[in-house]
Amino acid sequence: MFLQFQNNPGNDLILKKHALIDEQTSPLQRIMWIYDAAEPERRSFENNICAFHIGKGYFMSVAHNLRSQAGYFKSIDAELYRSELFTKLDGSQSRLLDQHYFTDDYTRKKYLNNADPNNIHAIANVLKQKRFDTRWVTMAEKKICNPYVVFQFKNNLFYNDPELTRQLGPQRQFYENGIQKYTFLVEVELVKAFYSADIALYKMVNVSEELINKIPYLDIDLNFLDEPKDKLYCLQSSPTSSAGRMLNEATIEGMLDHFNLFPDDIGGNYVVEGYRYLIKGYFRFGSSGAPYILYDEVKGRFVVNAIQSEASGIQLSIKNDKEGNFQYINAIASPLYVIKDELAAFLK
């Protein structure tokens, strides 16, 4: 579904802006790692990140969250636990985990039965000592928890389509009273993580082409911009809640040959580097993975050119105190230009 409307010289552009933030027509969603997605009473959500659809079921986000560590797991397949962890534990460590995890004989999984922070800290220490890999990318590879695109609507139909709603099944949809919206879950798999560029590409799995074609998307623009004559915008979660969306103007203030070292105790620290934009404009914490977009006059619609990657702060003195007083007025964005050849190969 392209984000476009019938020609209306006075209101066409504003309508297309509205479409970018409306729940029925926005390409912006969230990806979250979900434990026990098919078990409503045990289901839990972690590792929230912005993501956007670029067509054919492909979603883009950042990569820097993939190799961060959860520290512990909320549930795990009993056989995986036995083969990859149990044999490494000494007696006291085994008793600790047995005390805080119980095994369900029907699902053959072990579940955390006490979320007390002190207990979690003790469990995390054991897993760290045994170098058990709790990076989110590994947790998905081993099916401990899996990434899903989280869709939310005011009504109980997936894009107002009863047939697509039926296809998703009752276990992948539920009402959230706190935000008064219906949530729908669609599983994705990581296609490729471009860690140096801080970009990740996902693809929907176990869904029909009909469902994929219903989801709004952004065309990609692979140009490297330098003070574009057209306005640049950031499409991100709203400042007060990730259930809403915000479109705000952004400005390219400069360009960088970027270098940053990201820690990874399990796989080894890695370098994030390459060409970046220095962006000025409001962005909220939790907006990593948000698209930077511009209006393509020829195509008559918005296209995505870059992804929100890192914050870039300046230090302020407040009452003559600099300690901890940071105000983030700049952001670092990864232009899709830096992976243009790889991206073209995936999407051809």
C-alpha positions in Angstrom: 0.0 0.0 0.0 1.6 3.3 -1.1 1.0 6.3 1.1 -0.8 8.5 -1.4 -4.1 10.2 -2.0 -6.0 11.7 -4.8 -4.7 15.0 -6.0 -5.7 18.0 -4.0 -3.5 21.0 -4.6 -4.3 22.7 -1.3 -4.3 19.7 1.1 -2.5 16.8 -0.6 0.8 17.2 1.3 -0.8 17.7 4.7 -2.9 14.6 4.1 0.1 12.6 3.3 1.7 13.8 6.5 -1.4 12.7 8.4 -1.1 9.3 6.7 2.4 8.9 8.2 1.2 9.1 11.8 -2.3 7.4 11.4 -2.4 3.9 12.7 -4.1 2.6 9.5 -1.6 4.1 7.1 1.7 4.6 8.9 4.7 2.5 8.0 6.1 2.9 11.5 5.7 0.1 13.9 7.7 -1.5 16.7 9.7 -4.7 17.0 9.8 -6.4 20.4 11.3 -9.7 21.6 8.5 -11.8 23.0 8.7 -14.8 25.4 5.9 -17.4 25.1 4.0 -15.6 22.4 1.5 -18.4 22.0 0.8 -18.6 25.8 -1.2 -15.5 26.7 -0.9 -15.9 30.5 2.9 -16.2 30.3 3.6 -13.9 27.4 6.0 -11.0 28.1 7.7 -8.3 26.0 11.3 -7.1 25.9 13.8 -5.1 23.8 11.5 -2.5 22.3 12.8 -0.8 19.1 11.3 1.3 16.3 11.0 -0.3 12.9 9.4 0.6 9.6 8.1 -1.4 6.6 9.9 -1.0 3.2 7.6 -3.4 1.3 7.4 -7.1 0.6 7.4 -7.9 4.4 10.8 -6.3 5.0 11.3 -4.1 8.1 14.3 -2.0 8.9 15.6 -0.9 12.3 19.0 -0.4 14.0 21.4 -3.2 14.9 22.9 -2.0 18.1 20.2 -3.5 20.3 20.9 -7.0 18.9 24.1 -7.7 20.7 23.2 -6.1 24.0 22.5 -8.7 26.7 19.2 -9.4 28.5 21.2 -10.8 31.4 18.8 -13.6 32.1 15.9 -15.5 30.5 12.2 -15.7 31.6 11.7 -19.1 30.0 13.7 -21.7 28.2 13.2 -25.0 26.5 14.1 -27.7 29.1 16.3 -29.6 26.7 18.2 -26.5 25.7 18.7 -25.7 29.4 20.0 -29.2 30.0 22.4 -29.4 27.1 23.8 -25.8 27.1 23.7 -24.7 30.8 23.0 -27.5 33.3 26.2 -29.4 32.7 28.2 -26.2 33.4 26.7 -25.4 36.8 28.1 -26.5 40.2 25.8 -27.7 42.9 25.0 -24.3 44.5 24.3 -22.7 41.1 22.1 -25.6 40.0 20.1 -25.3 43.2 19.7 -21.5 42.8 18.2 -21.9 39.3 16.0 -24.8 40.3 14.7 -22.7 43.1 13.6 -19.9 40.8 12.6 -21.8 37.6 10.0 -24.6 37.4 9.4 -27.0 34.6 6.1 -27.4 32.9 5.7 -31.1 31.9 3.3 -30.2 29.1 5.2 -27.5 27.3 8.6 -28.9 28.3 9.9 -25.5 29.2 11.3 -23.9 32.3 9.7 -20.7 33.5 10.9 -18.1 36.0 8.6 -18.2 39.0 9.8 -15.1 40.9 10.7 -11.8 39.3 12.2 -10.3 42.5 15.1 -8.1 41.5 17.5 -9.7 44.0 16.8 -13.1 42.5 17.2 -11.9 39.0 20.5 -10.3 39.9 21.7 -13.6 41.4 20.6 -15.6 38.3 22.3 -13.0 36.0 25.6 -13.4 37.9 25.5 -17.2 37.4 24.8 -16.9 33.7 27.6 -14.3 33.3 30.1 -16.5 35.1 29.2 -19.4 32.8 29.3 -17.1 29.8 25.8 -18.1 28.8 24.9 -16.0 25.8 21.9 -13.8 26.5 22.4 -11.4 23.6 19.1 -10.7 21.9 20.4 -12.0 18.6 21.3 -15.3 20.2 18.1 -15.5 22.2 16.2 -15.4 18.8 18.5 -17.9 17.1 17.9 -20.4 19.9 14.1 -19.6 20.0 14.3 -18.6 23.7 12.3 -15.5 22.6 11.5 -14.2 19.2 11.2 -10.8 17.5 7.7 -9.7 16.5 6.2 -6.6 14.8 3.7 -5.2 17.2 0.6 -3.6 15.5 -1.9 -1.7 17.5 -5.4 -0.4 16.4 -8.4 1.2 18.1 -10.7 -1.5 16.7 -10.4 -5.3 16.9 -9.6 -5.8 13.2 -6.2 -6.0 11.6 -6.3 -3.1 9.1 -10.1 -3.3 9.2 -9.9 -6.7 7.4 -11.9 -9.6 9.0 -10.1 -12.2 6.9 -6.6 -11.0 7.8 -7.7 -10.9 11.4 -8.8 -14.5 11.2 -5.5 -15.5 9.6 -3.5 -14.2 12.6 -5.5 -16.4 15.0 -6.7 -15.7 18.5 -3.3 -16.2 20.2 -1.7 -13.4 18.3 -4.2 -10.7 19.1 -5.5 -9.2 22.4 -6.9 -6.1 24.0 -4.6 -3.8 26.1 -6.8 -2.0 28.6 -4.0 0.4 29.6 -3.8 2.0 26.1 -7.3 1.0 25.0 -6.1 -0.6 21.8 -6.0 -4.0 20.2 -2.6 -5.5 19.7 -1.6 -7.9 16.9 1.6 -9.8 16.7 3.4 -10.9 13.5 6.7 -12.8 13.8 9.8 -11.6 11.9 13.2 -13.1 11.4 16.5 -11.2 11.2 17.7 -11.3 7.6 20.9 -9.4 8.0 22.5 -7.2 10.7 24.9 -4.5 9.2 26.6 -3.8 12.5 29.1 -1.4 11.1 26.3 0.7 9.6 24.0 0.2 12.7 21.2 -1.1 10.4 19.2 -4.3 10.7 16.9 -5.9 8.1 14.0 -8.2 9.1 11.4 -10.1 7.2 7.9 -11.3 8.2 7.4 -15.0 8.4 4.4 -17.4 8.6 2.0 -14.9 7.0 0.3 -14.6 3.7 1.2 -12.3 0.8 -2.2 -10.8 1.2 -1.5 -9.8 4.7 2.0 -8.4 3.8 0.5 -6.4 0.9 -2.0 -4.7 3.3 0.8 -3.1 5.4 1.8 0.5 4.4 5.4 1.0 3.5 8.0 3.5 2.5 10.0 3.4 -0.7 13.7 3.7 -0.1 16.0 6.6 -1.3 19.7 5.6 -1.5 21.1 9.1 -2.2 23.6 10.7 0.2 22.1 14.0 1.0 23.9 17.3 1.6 21.6 20.0 2.8 18.6 18.8 0.8 16.4 21.5 -0.7 13.4 19.6 0.5 12.5 19.3 4.1 13.7 16.2 6.1 11.4 14.7 8.7 11.8 12.1 11.5 8.9 9.7 11.9 9.1 8.3 15.5 7.1 7.3 18.5 5.3 10.1 20.2 7.0 11.7 23.2 4.6 10.3 25.8 3.9 6.8 24.6 5.2 4.3 22.0 1.6 3.6 21.2 1.5 6.9 19.2 3.5 8.5 16.5 5.1 11.9 15.8 6.4 13.5 12.6 8.8 16.4 13.1 11.1 18.5 11.0 14.8 17.6 11.1 17.8 19.3 9.5 21.2 17.9 8.3 23.7 20.1 10.1 26.8 18.2 8.9 28.2 14.9 7.8 30.6 12.5 9.7 33.1 9.8 9.0 31.8 8.1 12.2 33.7 5.8 14.6 32.3 4.3 17.8 33.1 1.2 19.7 30.2 -0.9 21.0 30.8 -3.4 23.8 30.1 -7.1 23.4 31.4 -9.4 26.1 30.4 -12.5 24.3 31.2 -12.0 20.7 33.8 -9.3 21.1 33.5 -5.6 20.9 32.7 -4.2 17.5 33.1 -1.0 15.6 30.3 1.2 14.3 31.8 3.4 11.6 31.2 5.0 8.2 29.4 8.0 6.7 26.6 9.5 8.9 24.4 12.6 9.1 24.6 15.0 12.0 20.9 15.8 12.5 19.3 18.7 14.4 15.7 18.3 15.5 13.7 16.8 18.3 14.0 13.1 18.9 13.0 11.1 22.0 14.9 8.4 23.8 13.6 5.2 22.4 13.5 6.5 18.9 16.4 4.4 17.6 15.3 2.8 14.4 13.0 5.7 13.4 13.1 6.6 9.7 14.3 10.0 8.4 12.1 10.8 5.4 11.7 13.4 2.7 9.0 14.1 0.1 9.8 12.9 -3.4 8.0 15.2 -5.8 8.4 12.9 -8.8 6.9 9.9 -7.0 4.4 12.0 -5.2 5.1 10.3 -1.8 7.5 10.2 1.1 10.6 8.1 0.9 13.0 6.9 3.6 16.7 8.0 3.4 18.2 7.3 6.8 17.7 5.7 10.2 18.0 7.3 13.7 21.1 5.6 15.2 22.7 7.4 18.1 22.3 10.4 20.3 24.8 13.2 20.1 24.9 15.3 23.2 26.4 18.6 24.4 27.1 19.3 28.1 25.3 22.2 29.8 26.1 24.0 33.0 23.0 24.2 35.2 23.6 26.3 38.4 27.3 26.0 37.7 27.0 22.2 37.8 28.0 20.2 34.7 27.8 16.8 36.3 25.1 14.7 34.6 23.6 17.8 32.8 23.3 16.6 29.2 20.9 18.1 26.7 20.6 16.1 23.5 19.8 18.4 20.6 21.6 16.5 17.9 21.3 12.9 16.6 23.4 10.7 14.4 21.6 9.0 11.5 22.8 6.2 9.3 22.0 6.9 5.6 20.8 3.9 3.7 23.4 4.9 1.2 26.0 3.1 3.3 24.4 -0.3 2.6 23.0 0.5 -0.9 24.7 -2.4 -2.7 23.7 -5.1 -0.1 20.2 -3.7 0.2 19.7 -3.7 -3.5 20.7 -7.4 -3.6 18.1 -8.3 -0.9 15.3 -6.3 -2.4 15.8 -7.0 -6.1 
